[in-house]
Amino acid sequence: MIRESLVKAFSLAALSPDPDLAVAALMIARIEYPNLDASPYLDQLDTIGREAKRRVAQASASAVDAPPRVDPDAYARIMALNDYLFGELRFVGNDLQYEDPRNSFLNEVIDRRTGIPITLALIYIEVARRAGVSVEGINFPGHFLVRCPAGRGQFVEDLIIDAHHGGALLSEDACRTMFRRHSPPSDDDPAADSRIFARAAKPQIMIRMLLNLKHVYVRMCSFPQARDVMELLLAVDPSAINELRDRGLLSYQLKDFSGALRDLQRYLHLSAGITQDQETRDEQAQIWEHVKTLRKRVASLN
């Protein structure tokens, strides 16, 4: 099982107001690499960031053809950053082995120069921060993105960057189309834009990384690692009762009956006052049956 000290350190790093994302992300990698030394990877990001800063400083708006309503200086800086990260360093999305858990570990992404949208976006954000370029994550459903916010004045269009596809720039209309393709919203849903273009704070980025990794491990039937991921998830968001349920079910699978009983009883208690649909009520009834079985098993062990 994951060390309690790592869970505590991760929660402190993930919930800290410090903008650094890499420290917490490298702690996630210790699920697979318990003795990982984060220092060489932080040093690499610093080195990449220094070179990116030099290139961004040399970027000239006159040398690029900025789209209408976009700040040409910001566009030139983003193009310089893209050329360096994706053209020269060759960071690229791993479409062929998307389900490889290494895509979720920052050390592996730095070593192999390949990953998935969330980890490549994290590297983009960290390098941009070191280079003095203001960007932020977008918690876009199904495909994490990066945004360089528009400045004030006549330039009002944000630059939306897809780090998984070589820094491709996406219009807001293209993002809406992509969203409707995977999750068709109601025609009268006024909150759709606020959801799909919402800024991702550091805890949300860590949670999204962990959810991706959890799903990969579950599909691989790597249940001990999946449970470790859920330990970190619950450390960042103790109110995530579905993660509490899933951790209990995995503990049951792993024959940790006392841990399973604790989590499943807690899940039933916390979810009791929440309005549920029929499917969820049926699920809760099944979990209650698990709890009754677990009580007998735990009692027989005492």
VMD Tcl script that draws the C-alpha trace (Angstrom):
set ca {
  {0.00 0.00 0.00}
  {1.03 3.58 -0.62}
  {2.97 5.25 2.18}
  {0.99 7.58 4.42}
  {3.82 10.12 4.24}
  {3.50 10.28 0.45}
  {-0.26 10.77 0.65}
  {0.20 13.64 3.10}
  {2.99 15.27 1.09}
  {0.95 14.95 -2.10}
  {-2.13 16.57 -0.59}
  {-0.02 19.48 0.69}
  {1.59 19.96 -2.72}
  {-1.66 19.58 -4.68}
  {-3.59 21.99 -2.47}
  {-0.80 24.54 -2.10}
  {-1.33 28.00 -3.65}
  {2.14 27.68 -5.22}
  {1.57 27.52 -9.01}
  {4.11 24.69 -9.44}
  {2.43 21.57 -10.86}
  {5.47 19.38 -11.44}
  {6.26 18.55 -7.80}
  {2.82 17.07 -7.15}
  {2.77 15.34 -10.55}
  {6.08 13.63 -9.80}
  {4.65 12.41 -6.51}
  {1.93 10.64 -8.50}
  {4.69 8.83 -10.38}
  {5.86 7.29 -7.09}
  {2.88 4.95 -7.26}
  {4.84 3.10 -9.93}
  {8.35 4.26 -9.00}
  {8.43 4.48 -5.18}
  {12.09 5.55 -5.05}
  {11.85 8.16 -7.80}
  {14.15 11.15 -7.33}
  {12.21 14.18 -8.56}
  {15.20 16.54 -8.63}
  {16.62 15.59 -12.07}
  {13.20 16.10 -13.68}
  {12.64 19.45 -12.01}
  {16.14 20.42 -13.19}
  {15.25 19.39 -16.74}
  {12.11 21.52 -16.66}
  {14.20 24.45 -15.42}
  {16.71 23.94 -18.24}
  {13.97 23.70 -20.86}
  {12.28 26.73 -19.33}
  {15.44 28.84 -19.51}
  {15.92 28.05 -23.19}
  {12.23 28.66 -23.85}
  {12.51 32.03 -22.12}
  {15.41 33.01 -24.38}
  {13.48 32.05 -27.50}
  {10.30 33.74 -26.37}
  {12.24 36.93 -25.69}
  {13.53 36.84 -29.27}
  {10.09 36.22 -30.79}
  {8.94 39.00 -33.08}
  {5.34 39.83 -33.91}
  {6.47 41.07 -37.31}
  {7.75 37.58 -38.19}
  {4.38 35.85 -37.77}
  {0.96 36.28 -39.33}
  {-1.34 36.45 -36.32}
  {-5.04 35.60 -36.74}
  {-7.53 38.48 -36.55}
  {-8.43 39.75 -33.07}
  {-5.42 37.99 -31.55}
  {-2.57 39.85 -29.87}
  {0.34 39.44 -32.33}
  {2.94 39.61 -29.54}
  {1.22 36.84 -27.59}
  {0.84 34.83 -30.79}
  {4.56 35.18 -31.56}
  {5.49 34.00 -28.05}
  {3.22 30.98 -28.29}
  {4.59 30.10 -31.73}
  {8.15 30.30 -30.39}
  {7.20 28.06 -27.47}
  {5.46 25.60 -29.80}
  {8.41 25.45 -32.20}
  {10.77 24.66 -29.35}
  {8.66 22.10 -27.46}
  {7.08 20.29 -30.38}
  {9.38 21.06 -33.27}
  {12.80 20.79 -31.67}
  {12.26 18.76 -28.49}
  {9.63 16.65 -30.28}
  {7.08 16.26 -27.52}
  {4.14 14.42 -29.09}
  {0.86 12.81 -28.15}
  {1.04 9.04 -27.73}
  {-1.96 8.03 -29.85}
  {-0.64 4.54 -30.59}
  {-0.27 3.58 -26.90}
  {-2.75 5.94 -25.30}
  {-3.60 3.48 -22.49}
  {0.04 3.01 -21.45}
  {0.23 4.09 -17.78}
  {3.62 5.69 -18.47}
  {1.73 8.46 -20.25}
  {0.47 9.60 -16.85}
  {3.86 9.73 -15.13}
  {5.67 13.03 -15.58}
  {9.14 11.45 -15.35}
  {8.29 9.07 -18.20}
  {6.74 11.83 -20.30}
  {9.90 13.92 -19.94}
  {12.17 10.94 -20.68}
  {10.16 9.58 -23.61}
  {8.86 12.93 -24.96}
  {5.36 11.50 -25.29}
  {2.19 11.48 -23.24}
  {-1.52 12.23 -23.17}
  {-3.28 15.62 -23.25}
  {-3.16 16.24 -19.49}
  {0.54 15.45 -19.00}
  {1.70 17.25 -22.14}
  {-0.42 20.24 -21.12}
  {1.21 20.16 -17.68}
  {4.66 20.31 -19.26}
  {3.48 23.15 -21.50}
  {2.17 25.12 -18.52}
  {5.32 24.54 -16.47}
  {7.68 25.51 -19.31}
  {5.56 28.55 -20.21}
  {5.60 29.70 -16.58}
  {9.38 29.47 -16.51}
  {9.54 31.33 -19.82}
  {7.34 34.17 -18.58}
  {4.35 33.29 -20.80}
  {0.95 33.43 -19.12}
  {-1.07 30.28 -19.82}
  {-3.56 28.19 -17.87}
  {-5.21 24.79 -18.13}
  {-8.72 24.31 -19.50}
  {-10.64 21.44 -17.96}
  {-12.16 20.59 -21.34}
  {-14.24 17.39 -21.24}
  {-12.37 14.45 -22.71}
  {-9.30 16.36 -23.90}
  {-7.36 18.69 -21.62}
  {-6.33 21.98 -23.28}
  {-4.23 25.06 -22.53}
  {-5.23 28.71 -22.90}
  {-3.20 31.87 -23.34}
  {-5.73 34.48 -22.19}
  {-6.36 37.52 -24.36}
  {-4.99 40.83 -23.18}
  {-7.00 43.99 -22.89}
  {-7.88 46.31 -25.73}
  {-8.63 45.38 -29.33}
  {-7.23 41.86 -29.07}
  {-10.03 39.82 -27.53}
  {-9.49 36.24 -28.71}
  {-7.83 33.76 -26.38}
  {-5.31 31.34 -27.85}
  {-6.48 27.78 -27.12}
  {-3.65 25.28 -27.46}
  {-3.79 21.51 -27.91}
  {-0.51 20.22 -26.46}
  {-1.37 16.66 -27.49}
  {-1.37 17.64 -31.16}
  {1.80 19.65 -31.46}
  {0.46 22.89 -30.02}
  {-2.34 23.17 -32.58}
  {-4.50 26.26 -32.06}
  {-8.24 25.70 -31.72}
  {-10.99 28.26 -32.09}
  {-13.76 28.35 -29.50}
  {-16.20 27.21 -32.21}
  {-13.97 24.19 -32.95}
  {-13.96 23.35 -29.24}
  {-17.75 23.59 -29.07}
  {-18.02 21.25 -32.05}
  {-15.65 18.79 -30.42}
  {-17.65 18.96 -27.19}
  {-20.98 18.34 -28.94}
  {-19.46 15.37 -30.77}
  {-18.70 13.60 -27.50}
  {-21.25 15.08 -25.07}
  {-24.18 16.69 -26.90}
  {-25.55 19.43 -24.62}
  {-29.14 20.59 -24.49}
  {-29.85 23.36 -26.98}
  {-31.01 25.61 -24.17}
  {-28.08 24.94 -21.85}
  {-26.66 28.39 -21.00}
  {-23.90 26.91 -18.85}
  {-22.23 24.84 -21.58}
  {-19.54 27.44 -22.34}
  {-18.71 27.97 -18.69}
  {-18.16 24.21 -18.33}
  {-16.12 23.54 -21.44}
  {-13.87 26.59 -21.11}
  {-13.48 26.52 -17.33}
  {-10.00 27.22 -15.97}
  {-8.48 24.21 -14.24}
  {-6.99 25.01 -10.84}
  {-4.07 22.93 -9.56}
  {-6.21 20.49 -7.51}
  {-8.45 19.89 -10.55}
  {-5.42 19.13 -12.72}
  {-4.12 16.62 -10.19}
  {-7.55 15.01 -9.85}
  {-7.85 14.69 -13.62}
  {-4.42 13.09 -13.88}
  {-5.34 10.64 -11.15}
  {-8.71 9.76 -12.69}
  {-7.01 8.98 -15.99}
  {-4.49 6.77 -14.23}
  {-7.15 5.06 -12.14}
  {-9.11 4.07 -15.25}
  {-5.96 2.73 -16.91}
  {-5.04 0.61 -13.90}
  {-8.59 -0.74 -13.51}
  {-8.69 -1.75 -17.17}
  {-5.34 -3.49 -16.67}
  {-6.71 -5.21 -13.52}
  {-3.81 -3.64 -11.61}
  {-5.99 -3.24 -8.53}
  {-3.33 -2.47 -5.88}
  {-2.06 0.45 -7.97}
  {-5.61 1.60 -8.68}
  {-6.31 1.68 -4.94}
  {-3.16 3.72 -4.36}
  {-4.41 6.22 -6.95}
  {-7.68 6.49 -5.05}
  {-5.78 7.18 -1.83}
  {-4.32 10.25 -3.52}
  {-7.67 11.24 -5.03}
  {-9.37 11.18 -1.66}
  {-6.47 13.09 -0.09}
  {-7.16 15.96 -2.50}
  {-10.95 15.66 -2.49}
  {-12.29 13.90 0.63}
  {-15.86 14.64 -0.52}
  {-15.51 12.38 -3.59}
  {-17.87 9.69 -2.30}
  {-17.76 7.70 -5.55}
  {-14.01 7.29 -5.03}
  {-14.72 6.14 -1.49}
  {-17.12 3.55 -2.92}
  {-14.62 2.42 -5.54}
  {-11.81 2.16 -3.01}
  {-14.06 0.00 -0.85}
  {-14.92 -2.28 -3.76}
  {-11.26 -2.62 -4.71}
  {-10.33 -3.38 -1.12}
  {-12.98 -6.11 -1.19}
  {-11.40 -7.50 -4.37}
  {-7.99 -7.41 -2.67}
  {-9.39 -9.20 0.42}
  {-8.80 -6.22 2.69}
  {-12.15 -6.84 4.32}
  {-11.84 -4.36 7.18}
  {-10.80 -1.57 4.78}
  {-13.61 -2.46 2.40}
  {-16.16 -2.46 5.24}
  {-14.98 0.91 6.51}
  {-15.20 2.56 3.08}
  {-18.48 1.02 1.98}
  {-20.23 1.83 5.26}
  {-18.94 5.38 5.01}
  {-20.14 5.62 1.41}
  {-23.65 4.47 2.33}
  {-23.76 6.93 5.23}
  {-22.64 9.93 3.12}
  {-24.87 9.10 0.16}
  {-28.01 8.40 2.23}
  {-29.33 11.96 2.11}
  {-28.63 12.56 -1.58}
  {-31.44 12.25 -4.12}
  {-30.63 9.25 -6.31}
  {-31.98 7.79 -9.54}
  {-33.17 4.19 -9.69}
  {-29.86 2.89 -11.03}
  {-27.98 4.40 -8.11}
  {-30.50 3.07 -5.59}
  {-30.05 -0.39 -7.06}
  {-26.28 0.00 -6.74}
  {-26.60 1.09 -3.12}
  {-28.74 -1.95 -2.39}
  {-26.01 -4.15 -3.84}
  {-23.36 -2.38 -1.74}
  {-25.51 -2.91 1.35}
  {-25.43 -6.63 0.59}
  {-21.62 -6.40 0.38}
  {-21.58 -4.63 3.75}
  {-23.63 -7.38 5.40}
  {-21.29 -10.03 4.01}
  {-18.24 -8.04 5.10}
  {-19.54 -7.62 8.64}
  {-19.76 -11.41 8.95}
  {-16.27 -11.90 7.47}
  {-14.68 -9.28 9.72}
  {-16.47 -10.66 12.80}
  {-15.18 -14.15 12.02}
  {-11.62 -12.82 11.92}
  {-11.81 -11.21 15.35}
}
mol new
graphics top color blue
foreach p $ca { graphics top sphere $p radius 0.5 }
foreach p [lrange $ca 0 end-1] q [lrange $ca 1 end] { graphics top cylinder $p $q radius 0.2 }
display resetview
